[in-house]
Each structure stands twice: as C-alpha cells, then as structure tokens.
C-alpha cells in the first residue's frame, strides 16, 4: 500500500471515528499536537475537539468525499552553515 493510500484510509477512518464518537480511535489517529481549526476560525486542541465530539457538541452524521488530492514531498537536507562568522 502506498503512502497516499494509507493517508486516504486514515482520513476515512478519522471520519468513521467522528461519526461513531469513538474516543479511543480518535486518540490513536490524532497526534497530541493536533489542533482543529473550524470554518469560523475557532481553534480546539485535541482534547477539546474529542470531548466536543464525545459530549455531543460536535455531531458528525456522515462523510462523503468526492475527491482527495494528496501531495507528498520527501526532502532530505544536509547543511553546513555559519551565521555572522
């Protein structure tokens, strides 16, 4: 399975967990540094976001995605630099 396929599967797993209010799965999927930025600009950290789903503040009923575009960039950089000297 390619990296792109894994990401697409993870995306669908995330929405399935949101719909089912699966707190354990959401904790597995999202890194502790996760921040959700809502359409309104409001930000929620991982715990706030998962609690809002669990407590019925955020309710997801279905997910249908027509198109996902993923761009993977692999980069390896080795630098030898000096600043001000």
Buried (B, 14 or more C-beta within 10 A) or exposed (E): EEEEEEEBEEBEBBBBBBBEBBEEBBBEBBEEEBEBEEEEEEEBBBEBBBBBBEEEEBEBEEEEEEEEEEEEEEEEEEEEEEEEE
